[in-house]
Amino acid sequence: MSYENVGKLEDFADGKGSEILIGARRIALFRDGDMVRAIKNICPHEGDLLHRCPPRDGAAVCLGHGWRFDLETGNCLKGN
């Protein structure tokens, strides 16, 4: 695992997603209090951007078809 400084905690809205680019990689960041989690910013089903999805119960839920992505691991938890 590597770390990249992408800003201050205050730069990210609590309870919302943000998108950053690191090289050519699109990353979704989700802030929850004093913790920020990062996952790939794309749903593999149809390419929807996950940073637009409000986080719920520790997961980003794709607005396209309801696929859930764990904010700690980035793994898909469930697909509709």
Buried (B, 14 or more C-beta within 10 A) or exposed (E): EEEEEBEEEEEBEEEBBBEBEEEEEBBBBBBEEEEBBBBEBBBEBEEBBBBBBEBEEBBBBBBBEEBBBBBEEBEBBEEE
